[in-house]
Structures are given as C-alpha cells and as structure tokens.
Amino acid sequence: MTTLARNLPVSATSLAAVAPNGCGETPLLLESNGFLRNMLLGLLRDAGAGDVMLAKRGDAALMQIAERTPSVIIADWHNHDDPTEDRLKLVRAIRESEHAPYRHTPIVLISQPRSRREVERARDVGVSEFLITPIAPITLQNRLQALDTQPRDFISAARFAGPDRRRRPRKAHGPAHKRTADVEAGLATPMGAARAAAVALAHETQLSGDRMAIRVGRSLQRFITAVTDYTPVEAEVVEMHRAALAQLVRMAEDGNPLREPVVAGLEQVVAKRMGRR
C-alpha cells in the first residue's frame, strides 16, 4: 500500500485560487439534469467559483478533465438507465488512472438518500464526500471546506485507490484501525496484523454476498491460519488475494462471466504454497 500526497484544498474561499500539485483552479460540475445543473452552478459561484467546467455526461467529463485538471469534481449520482452513465464506474476509472494528473482530485457525489451499503460501495471506489439532496448553500460550502481543513492521505493499494477511508485520528491506546502504522509503532506484530486483516476481509466478503468473493476471503483465512510467520513470501500471497478481489469487482462491473477461473487459479496457487510448508 502506498500513501501519496494529501487531497487538494478546495474550500469555498479557495475555489477561485490555484490548487497545488499541478491541479487546476476550476471545479467541474457533472449533472445530467438541466434544472439541478443550473442550481448547483449558482451555489458554486456563490461559494467563490468564478469559472466552472460543465458536463452533462460522464464521457464528456472524462474528456474535459483529461485536457484540464479541475480543483474538485462534483457529480450527480442518479440511477441512470444508461450503463455508461454509472457514476461509480466513472470514479473508479479516475482513481485507477495511475499517471493522470486528475487522479487525486477530490470527488463529491450528490444523490438522494442512499443505503449504508451503497454509500460504503461508493467510498470503496474512491469517492471523497457525499451530499444528500436537497442541498443548502451552507452545506455545500461546509463540505468543500472540510476537504480543505480535514484533508486525508491518498491511498494507492491493490484493492483501493482514493482518499483514506479511515477518518478517525490514530490513538495509541485505542483500538487498532491502521494495521501498517500499528506494526511500525510496535503496537502489533506483522503476523497479528495480517490475521486481523484476513478476518476483516473475510467478513467484508461475506457481507457482499458475492459467492466468488466469499471463496477468496475463505482462502485467505485458511492460508493465514496455517502459517506461523509473516515474511515477504506470505505477504505476496496476501496481496494475490487482494488483487483477485479487485479483479473480480472489475469483471462484475464489466459483465464478464469468467470469474470462476480467477478464484480457482488463486486457490490452486495457495494450495501449492501451503503444501510446501
């Protein structure tokens, strides 16, 4: 896992100022509904944005940010009938563009009330913040200001790219919720941290209800339970599981039915590794 630069400051007072790290000074607004687009445009200008990039469709937004990196991306999150307008796929595409200057740009989704699982799914593809309609001007300004005053590190890992999903500050005497930091601080052993991560991942896959993902979670649990030490060899197997889960998610989103061979191949590799022990 790699921790990169913090997200960009895009508060109400800095919307008109040039953002650091090569990003632009102008927010991008992606909204398919004309009435809502005009309303949000007015709110952004009230918040200090002299210029706003506008897009009606996701493909148009991608073309614009490829030419001109925005300071923040504010997008609708409607239930579009057109699969190409899936906003979570758009967010994932932005976050997985490794060498693109817009990869780290904060992304705010605007939606009607969503279930907790939907919000967690959006968070897991790299969304920075959420806004629930109807939106009061002060709410928009406060959320943009939070991106400035409470920045989060950008995380790049096998299964996730985006702002750090952990919002709580680290407390040495509290429960561990950043395992790499806990190991570095001597609060946990590599083996203990790996086992805790395996349990958490298995629980996550169970909640997903995805049969293939559940098999990956169980495979990782069996492997971690069987090993007695956590060396780079074991770490490689753990990363294989994380990469397999990321691949399964992408295949499901693309409608690719050939997911079972991915899991079967992983299970074969793990069985061979365990057989050598």
C-alpha positions in Angstrom: 0.0 0.0 0.0 1.3 3.4 -0.9 0.4 6.7 0.8 0.6 9.7 -1.5 0.0 13.4 -1.2 -3.0 14.7 0.6 -6.1 15.7 -1.3 -6.3 19.2 -2.6 -7.7 22.2 -0.7 -11.0 23.2 -2.4 -12.7 25.2 0.3 -15.2 27.9 -0.5 -12.6 30.6 -0.2 -10.1 28.7 -2.3 -12.3 27.7 -5.2 -11.0 30.6 -7.2 -7.4 30.1 -6.2 -4.9 27.8 -8.0 -4.6 24.4 -6.3 -1.2 22.8 -5.6 0.2 19.6 -7.0 -0.5 20.5 -10.6 -4.2 20.6 -10.3 -6.3 23.4 -11.7 -8.2 26.2 -10.2 -11.6 25.4 -11.7 -14.2 22.9 -10.3 -16.0 20.6 -12.7 -19.8 20.0 -12.3 -21.2 16.9 -13.8 -25.0 16.9 -13.7 -27.4 15.3 -16.3 -30.5 17.2 -15.1 -30.6 20.7 -16.5 -32.5 22.3 -13.6 -30.2 20.8 -11.0 -27.2 21.7 -13.1 -28.2 25.4 -13.1 -29.0 25.3 -9.4 -25.6 23.8 -8.4 -23.8 26.2 -10.8 -25.3 29.0 -8.8 -24.3 27.5 -5.5 -20.7 27.0 -6.7 -20.5 30.6 -7.9 -21.9 31.8 -4.5 -19.1 29.7 -2.9 -16.5 31.7 -4.8 -16.0 29.9 -8.1 -15.6 32.4 -10.9 -15.4 29.7 -13.5 -17.0 26.3 -13.6 -16.4 23.4 -16.0 -19.7 21.9 -17.0 -20.6 18.4 -18.3 -23.9 16.6 -18.9 -22.4 13.1 -19.4 -19.6 11.0 -17.8 -17.7 10.5 -21.1 -17.7 14.3 -21.7 -16.4 14.9 -18.1 -13.5 12.5 -18.7 -12.6 14.3 -21.9 -12.6 17.6 -20.1 -10.5 16.6 -17.1 -8.0 14.9 -19.4 -7.5 18.3 -21.1 -7.8 20.5 -18.0 -7.5 19.1 -14.4 -10.2 20.5 -12.1 -9.8 21.5 -8.5 -12.7 19.3 -7.5 -15.3 17.1 -9.3 -18.9 17.4 -8.2 -21.1 14.8 -9.9 -24.7 13.6 -9.7 -25.3 10.0 -8.5 -28.7 9.2 -10.1 -29.9 5.7 -11.1 -29.3 6.2 -14.8 -30.7 3.7 -17.3 -27.7 4.1 -19.5 -24.9 1.8 -18.0 -22.2 4.1 -19.5 -23.5 6.7 -17.0 -22.7 4.7 -14.0 -21.0 7.3 -11.7 -19.2 4.7 -9.6 -17.5 3.3 -12.7 -16.5 6.8 -13.6 -15.0 7.3 -10.1 -13.1 4.0 -10.4 -11.8 5.0 -13.8 -10.5 8.3 -12.4 -8.8 6.7 -9.4 -7.2 3.9 -11.5 -5.6 6.3 -13.9 -2.2 5.9 -12.3 -0.3 8.6 -14.3 -3.1 11.0 -14.8 -2.8 14.4 -13.0 -6.5 14.3 -12.1 -6.3 11.0 -10.3 -6.0 12.7 -6.8 -8.8 15.3 -7.5 -11.4 15.3 -4.7 -14.7 13.8 -5.9 -18.1 14.8 -4.3 -21.2 12.8 -5.3 -24.7 14.3 -5.0 -27.6 12.0 -4.5 -30.9 11.3 -3.0 -30.7 9.3 0.3 -28.8 6.0 -0.2 -28.5 2.9 1.9 -25.4 2.4 4.1 -24.2 -0.4 1.8 -24.5 1.9 -1.3 -22.5 4.6 0.5 -19.8 2.2 1.5 -19.5 0.9 -2.0 -19.1 4.4 -3.3 -16.5 5.1 -0.6 -14.7 2.0 -1.7 -14.2 3.1 -5.3 -12.7 6.4 -4.1 -15.4 9.0 -3.5 -14.2 11.8 -1.3 -17.5 13.2 0.1 -21.3 12.8 -0.3 -24.1 15.4 -0.4 -27.7 14.4 0.0 -30.4 16.4 -1.8 -31.9 18.9 -1.2 -28.7 20.9 -0.6 -28.5 24.0 1.4 -25.8 26.5 0.3 -24.1 26.3 3.7 -24.0 22.5 3.4 -22.1 22.7 0.1 -19.7 25.3 1.5 -19.0 23.3 4.7 -18.3 20.1 2.8 -15.9 21.8 0.4 -14.2 23.5 3.4 -13.9 20.1 5.1 -11.9 18.9 2.1 -9.5 21.8 2.8 -9.3 21.7 6.6 -9.5 18.0 7.1 -7.5 16.5 4.2 -6.9 12.8 4.0 -3.9 11.0 2.5 -4.4 9.5 -0.9 -4.0 5.7 -0.7 -2.9 3.5 -3.6 -3.2 -0.2 -3.0 -4.2 -3.4 -4.8 -7.9 -3.1 -4.0 -8.3 0.6 -3.4 -7.2 4.0 -4.8 -8.6 7.1 -3.3 -8.7 9.3 -0.1 -8.0 7.3 3.1 -11.3 5.8 4.2 -10.4 6.0 7.8 -11.4 9.3 9.2 -10.6 8.8 12.9 -7.3 10.1 14.2 -4.9 7.4 15.4 -4.9 6.9 19.2 -2.0 4.8 20.5 -4.2 3.4 23.4 -7.3 2.9 21.4 -8.4 0.1 19.1 -6.1 -0.5 16.1 -7.6 0.6 12.8 -4.4 1.3 10.7 -2.5 -2.0 10.8 0.6 -0.9 8.9 1.0 2.0 11.3 0.4 -0.3 14.3 3.2 -2.6 13.2 5.6 0.3 12.6 4.7 1.7 16.0 5.3 -1.7 17.7 1.6 -1.9 18.7 1.1 -5.2 16.8 3.2 -7.9 15.2 3.2 -8.4 11.4 1.5 -11.8 12.0 -1.1 -10.4 14.3 -1.9 -7.6 11.9 -2.1 -10.0 8.9 -4.5 -12.2 10.8 -6.7 -9.3 11.8 -6.7 -8.1 8.2 -7.7 -11.6 7.0 -10.6 -11.8 9.4 -11.8 -8.3 8.3 -11.6 -9.2 4.7 -13.4 -12.5 5.1 -16.2 -10.6 7.0 -16.3 -8.0 4.2 -16.7 -10.6 1.5 -19.4 -12.4 3.5 -21.4 -9.2 3.7 -21.0 -8.7 -0.1 -23.0 -11.8 -0.8 -20.7 -12.4 -3.8 -20.0 -16.2 -4.0 -16.7 -15.7 -5.8 -15.5 -13.0 -3.3 -16.5 -15.2 -0.4 -14.3 -18.0 -1.7 -11.4 -15.6 -1.9 -12.0 -14.4 1.7 -12.1 -18.0 2.9 -8.9 -18.9 1.0 -7.1 -16.1 2.7 -8.3 -17.1 6.1 -7.2 -20.7 5.6 -3.8 -19.5 4.5 -3.2 -17.1 7.3 -4.4 -19.6 9.9 -1.9 -22.2 8.6 1.2 -20.0 8.6 3.3 -19.3 11.6 5.4 -16.4 10.4 4.7 -13.4 8.2 7.6 -12.9 5.7 7.6 -11.3 2.2 6.6 -14.7 0.9 3.4 -14.7 3.0 2.8 -11.0 2.2 2.9 -11.9 -1.5 0.1 -14.4 -1.1 -2.0 -11.9 0.8 -1.6 -9.4 -2.0 -2.6 -12.0 -4.5 -5.9 -12.3 -2.7 -6.4 -8.6 -2.7 -5.6 -8.4 -6.4 -8.0 -11.2 -7.1 -10.8 -9.4 -5.3 -10.1 -6.2 -7.2 -10.2 -8.2 -10.5 -13.5 -9.8 -9.5 -15.1 -6.4 -8.9 -13.9 -5.1 -12.2 -15.1 -8.2 -14.1 -18.5 -8.0 -12.4 -18.9 -4.3 -13.4 -17.9 -5.1 -17.0 -20.4 -8.1 -17.1 -17.6 -10.6 -17.6 -18.9 -14.0 -16.6 -15.5 -15.7 -16.5 -14.8 -15.0 -12.8 -14.6 -18.6 -11.5 -11.2 -19.3 -13.2 -9.7 -16.4 -11.4 -10.7 -17.8 -8.0 -9.9 -21.4 -9.0 -6.4 -20.3 -10.1 -5.8 -18.5 -6.8 -6.9 -21.5 -4.8 -4.5 -23.7 -6.7 -1.6 -21.4 -6.1 -2.4 -21.2 -2.4 -2.7 -25.0 -2.1 0.7 -25.4 -3.6 2.2 -22.7 -1.3 0.7 -24.4 1.7 1.8 -27.8 0.5 5.4 -26.7 0.6 5.3 -25.8 4.3 
